[in-house]
Amino acid sequence: MRRTLTFALPLFALALALGACGDTNDTDDSATGGTTPRTIEIEMRDNTYSPDAVSVEAGEEVRFVFTNSGKATHDAFIGDEAAQGDHEMEMNGDMGGEDHTMGEADALTVAPGDSGELVHTFESGDDGLLIGCHEPGHYEGGMRLSIEVS
Protein backbone atom coordinates (compact mmCIF):
# COMPACT_ATOMS: atom_id res chain seq x y z
CA MET A 1 0.00 0.00 0.00
CA ARG A 2 2.78 2.42 0.91
CA ARG A 3 4.56 1.75 -2.42
CA THR A 4 1.31 2.55 -4.33
CA LEU A 5 0.94 5.88 -2.51
CA THR A 6 4.59 6.75 -3.13
CA PHE A 7 4.02 6.23 -6.86
CA ALA A 8 0.52 7.74 -7.03
CA LEU A 9 1.21 11.01 -5.21
CA PRO A 10 3.79 12.34 -7.72
CA LEU A 11 1.47 11.40 -10.61
CA PHE A 12 -1.41 13.23 -8.94
CA ALA A 13 0.78 16.33 -8.41
CA LEU A 14 1.87 16.21 -12.05
CA ALA A 15 -1.75 15.95 -13.22
CA LEU A 16 -2.68 18.98 -11.09
CA ALA A 17 0.26 20.99 -12.45
CA LEU A 18 -0.58 20.13 -16.06
CA GLY A 19 -4.22 21.00 -15.49
CA ALA A 20 -3.19 24.43 -14.24
CA CYS A 21 -1.26 25.11 -17.44
CA GLY A 22 -4.19 26.20 -19.56
CA ASP A 23 -4.40 28.30 -22.69
CA THR A 24 -3.58 31.91 -21.77
CA ASN A 25 -6.11 33.13 -24.34
CA ASP A 26 -9.07 31.65 -22.45
CA THR A 27 -11.64 34.28 -21.61
CA ASP A 28 -13.40 32.37 -18.81
CA ASP A 29 -11.90 33.10 -15.42
CA SER A 30 -14.17 31.20 -13.05
CA ALA A 31 -11.98 31.83 -10.02
CA THR A 32 -12.60 35.57 -10.14
CA GLY A 33 -16.02 35.46 -11.75
CA GLY A 34 -14.80 37.69 -14.59
CA THR A 35 -13.05 37.37 -17.88
CA THR A 36 -9.45 37.72 -18.91
CA PRO A 37 -8.95 40.94 -20.87
CA ARG A 38 -8.06 40.74 -24.54
CA THR A 39 -4.48 41.87 -25.13
CA ILE A 40 -3.61 44.37 -27.85
CA GLU A 41 0.09 45.01 -28.42
CA ILE A 42 1.06 48.57 -29.37
CA GLU A 43 4.51 49.60 -30.55
CA MET A 44 5.68 53.14 -29.74
CA ARG A 45 8.40 54.48 -32.02
CA ASP A 46 9.63 57.88 -33.04
CA ASN A 47 6.35 59.79 -33.39
CA THR A 48 3.86 56.96 -34.06
CA TYR A 49 1.92 54.12 -32.54
CA SER A 50 1.63 50.88 -34.49
CA PRO A 51 -1.11 50.04 -35.16
CA ASP A 52 -2.64 53.51 -35.38
CA ALA A 53 -6.24 52.26 -34.98
CA VAL A 54 -7.97 49.43 -33.09
CA SER A 55 -11.53 48.14 -32.82
CA VAL A 56 -13.08 47.01 -29.54
CA GLU A 57 -16.55 46.07 -28.41
CA ALA A 58 -18.69 47.88 -25.86
CA GLY A 59 -18.32 46.10 -22.52
CA GLU A 60 -14.96 44.63 -23.51
CA GLU A 61 -12.00 44.84 -21.16
CA VAL A 62 -8.75 45.34 -23.09
CA ARG A 63 -5.18 45.13 -21.86
CA PHE A 64 -2.98 47.39 -23.98
CA VAL A 65 0.69 46.40 -23.85
CA PHE A 66 2.93 49.25 -25.00
CA THR A 67 6.51 48.60 -26.10
CA ASN A 68 8.71 51.62 -26.72
CA SER A 69 11.11 50.74 -29.54
CA GLY A 70 11.89 54.39 -30.22
CA LYS A 71 14.66 56.61 -28.92
CA ALA A 72 12.43 59.03 -26.98
CA THR A 73 10.23 58.59 -23.94
CA HIS A 74 6.56 58.17 -24.90
CA ASP A 75 3.35 58.15 -22.98
CA ALA A 76 -0.12 56.83 -23.63
CA PHE A 77 -3.32 58.45 -22.45
CA ILE A 78 -6.83 57.11 -23.16
CA GLY A 79 -9.54 59.73 -23.55
CA ASP A 80 -11.70 61.65 -26.00
CA GLU A 81 -10.44 64.75 -27.83
CA ALA A 82 -11.40 67.07 -24.94
CA ALA A 83 -9.62 64.88 -22.37
CA GLN A 84 -6.60 64.68 -24.70
CA GLY A 85 -6.51 68.51 -24.82
CA ASP A 86 -6.69 68.76 -21.03
CA HIS A 87 -3.96 66.15 -20.64
CA GLU A 88 -1.79 67.94 -23.22
CA MET A 89 -2.03 71.15 -21.17
CA GLU A 90 -1.15 69.28 -17.96
CA MET A 91 1.79 67.51 -19.59
CA ASN A 92 3.28 70.52 -21.27
CA GLY A 93 2.18 73.19 -18.82
CA ASP A 94 3.28 73.35 -15.21
CA MET A 95 4.27 69.66 -15.13
CA GLY A 96 6.40 69.59 -18.26
CA GLY A 97 9.43 67.33 -18.01
CA GLU A 98 8.02 65.13 -15.25
CA ASP A 99 6.10 61.86 -15.30
CA HIS A 100 2.67 63.45 -15.39
CA THR A 101 0.85 60.14 -15.75
CA MET A 102 1.44 59.10 -12.14
CA GLY A 103 -1.84 58.30 -10.43
CA GLU A 104 -3.88 58.35 -13.64
CA ALA A 105 -5.60 55.03 -14.38
CA ASP A 106 -5.71 55.61 -18.14
CA ALA A 107 -2.17 56.93 -18.60
CA LEU A 108 1.40 55.68 -18.49
CA THR A 109 4.90 56.77 -19.47
CA VAL A 110 7.28 54.32 -21.18
CA ALA A 111 11.04 54.91 -21.43
CA PRO A 112 12.96 53.79 -24.55
CA GLY A 113 13.41 50.01 -24.53
CA ASP A 114 10.77 49.50 -21.82
CA SER A 115 7.16 48.40 -21.89
CA GLY A 116 4.06 49.04 -19.84
CA GLU A 117 0.37 48.31 -19.88
CA LEU A 118 -3.03 49.88 -19.40
CA VAL A 119 -6.27 47.99 -18.83
CA HIS A 120 -9.47 49.72 -19.88
CA THR A 121 -13.11 48.60 -20.07
CA PHE A 122 -14.95 50.20 -22.96
CA GLU A 123 -18.57 51.24 -22.64
CA SER A 124 -21.35 51.91 -25.07
CA GLY A 125 -21.09 55.56 -26.08
CA ASP A 126 -17.28 55.64 -25.86
CA ASP A 127 -17.17 57.18 -29.33
CA GLY A 128 -14.19 59.28 -30.27
CA LEU A 129 -11.71 57.73 -27.85
CA LEU A 130 -8.03 58.04 -28.65
CA ILE A 131 -4.74 57.05 -27.19
CA GLY A 132 -2.39 60.00 -27.39
CA CYS A 133 1.26 60.63 -26.58
CA HIS A 134 1.74 63.98 -24.89
CA GLU A 135 5.48 64.20 -24.70
CA PRO A 136 6.40 67.66 -26.08
CA GLY A 137 5.49 67.87 -29.78
CA HIS A 138 4.29 64.29 -30.13
CA TYR A 139 0.50 64.76 -30.03
CA GLU A 140 0.64 67.76 -32.35
CA GLY A 141 2.89 65.69 -34.61
CA GLY A 142 0.19 63.04 -34.95
CA MET A 143 1.14 60.48 -32.30
CA ARG A 144 -2.35 59.18 -31.63
CA LEU A 145 -4.23 55.95 -32.03
CA SER A 146 -7.96 55.92 -32.74
CA ILE A 147 -10.26 53.46 -30.96
CA GLU A 148 -13.49 52.33 -32.62
CA VAL A 149 -16.04 51.04 -30.10
CA SER A 150 -18.80 48.90 -31.63
matplotlib code that plots the C-alpha trace (Angstrom):
import matplotlib.pyplot as plt

x = [0.0, 2.8, 4.6, 1.3, 0.9, 4.6, 4.0, 0.5, 1.2, 3.8, 1.5, -1.4, 0.8, 1.9, -1.7, -2.7, 0.3, -0.6, -4.2, -3.2, -1.3, -4.2, -4.4, -3.6, -6.1, -9.1, -11.6, -13.4, -11.9, -14.2, -12.0, -12.6, -16.0, -14.8, -13.1, -9.5, -9.0, -8.1, -4.5, -3.6, 0.1, 1.1, 4.5, 5.7, 8.4, 9.6, 6.3, 3.9, 1.9, 1.6, -1.1, -2.6, -6.2, -8.0, -11.5, -13.1, -16.6, -18.7, -18.3, -15.0, -12.0, -8.8, -5.2, -3.0, 0.7, 2.9, 6.5, 8.7, 11.1, 11.9, 14.7, 12.4, 10.2, 6.6, 3.3, -0.1, -3.3, -6.8, -9.5, -11.7, -10.4, -11.4, -9.6, -6.6, -6.5, -6.7, -4.0, -1.8, -2.0, -1.1, 1.8, 3.3, 2.2, 3.3, 4.3, 6.4, 9.4, 8.0, 6.1, 2.7, 0.9, 1.4, -1.8, -3.9, -5.6, -5.7, -2.2, 1.4, 4.9, 7.3, 11.0, 13.0, 13.4, 10.8, 7.2, 4.1, 0.4, -3.0, -6.3, -9.5, -13.1, -14.9, -18.6, -21.3, -21.1, -17.3, -17.2, -14.2, -11.7, -8.0, -4.7, -2.4, 1.3, 1.7, 5.5, 6.4, 5.5, 4.3, 0.5, 0.6, 2.9, 0.2, 1.1, -2.3, -4.2, -8.0, -10.3, -13.5, -16.0, -18.8]
y = [0.0, 2.4, 1.8, 2.5, 5.9, 6.7, 6.2, 7.7, 11.0, 12.3, 11.4, 13.2, 16.3, 16.2, 15.9, 19.0, 21.0, 20.1, 21.0, 24.4, 25.1, 26.2, 28.3, 31.9, 33.1, 31.6, 34.3, 32.4, 33.1, 31.2, 31.8, 35.6, 35.5, 37.7, 37.4, 37.7, 40.9, 40.7, 41.9, 44.4, 45.0, 48.6, 49.6, 53.1, 54.5, 57.9, 59.8, 57.0, 54.1, 50.9, 50.0, 53.5, 52.3, 49.4, 48.1, 47.0, 46.1, 47.9, 46.1, 44.6, 44.8, 45.3, 45.1, 47.4, 46.4, 49.3, 48.6, 51.6, 50.7, 54.4, 56.6, 59.0, 58.6, 58.2, 58.2, 56.8, 58.5, 57.1, 59.7, 61.7, 64.7, 67.1, 64.9, 64.7, 68.5, 68.8, 66.2, 67.9, 71.2, 69.3, 67.5, 70.5, 73.2, 73.4, 69.7, 69.6, 67.3, 65.1, 61.9, 63.5, 60.1, 59.1, 58.3, 58.4, 55.0, 55.6, 56.9, 55.7, 56.8, 54.3, 54.9, 53.8, 50.0, 49.5, 48.4, 49.0, 48.3, 49.9, 48.0, 49.7, 48.6, 50.2, 51.2, 51.9, 55.6, 55.6, 57.2, 59.3, 57.7, 58.0, 57.0, 60.0, 60.6, 64.0, 64.2, 67.7, 67.9, 64.3, 64.8, 67.8, 65.7, 63.0, 60.5, 59.2, 55.9, 55.9, 53.5, 52.3, 51.0, 48.9]
z = [0.0, 0.9, -2.4, -4.3, -2.5, -3.1, -6.9, -7.0, -5.2, -7.7, -10.6, -8.9, -8.4, -12.1, -13.2, -11.1, -12.5, -16.1, -15.5, -14.2, -17.4, -19.6, -22.7, -21.8, -24.3, -22.4, -21.6, -18.8, -15.4, -13.1, -10.0, -10.1, -11.8, -14.6, -17.9, -18.9, -20.9, -24.5, -25.1, -27.8, -28.4, -29.4, -30.6, -29.7, -32.0, -33.0, -33.4, -34.1, -32.5, -34.5, -35.2, -35.4, -35.0, -33.1, -32.8, -29.5, -28.4, -25.9, -22.5, -23.5, -21.2, -23.1, -21.9, -24.0, -23.9, -25.0, -26.1, -26.7, -29.5, -30.2, -28.9, -27.0, -23.9, -24.9, -23.0, -23.6, -22.5, -23.2, -23.6, -26.0, -27.8, -24.9, -22.4, -24.7, -24.8, -21.0, -20.6, -23.2, -21.2, -18.0, -19.6, -21.3, -18.8, -15.2, -15.1, -18.3, -18.0, -15.3, -15.3, -15.4, -15.7, -12.1, -10.4, -13.6, -14.4, -18.1, -18.6, -18.5, -19.5, -21.2, -21.4, -24.5, -24.5, -21.8, -21.9, -19.8, -19.9, -19.4, -18.8, -19.9, -20.1, -23.0, -22.6, -25.1, -26.1, -25.9, -29.3, -30.3, -27.9, -28.7, -27.2, -27.4, -26.6, -24.9, -24.7, -26.1, -29.8, -30.1, -30.0, -32.3, -34.6, -34.9, -32.3, -31.6, -32.0, -32.7, -31.0, -32.6, -30.1, -31.6]

ax = plt.figure().add_subplot(projection="3d")
ax.plot(x, y, z, "-o")
ax.set_aspect("equal")
plt.show()
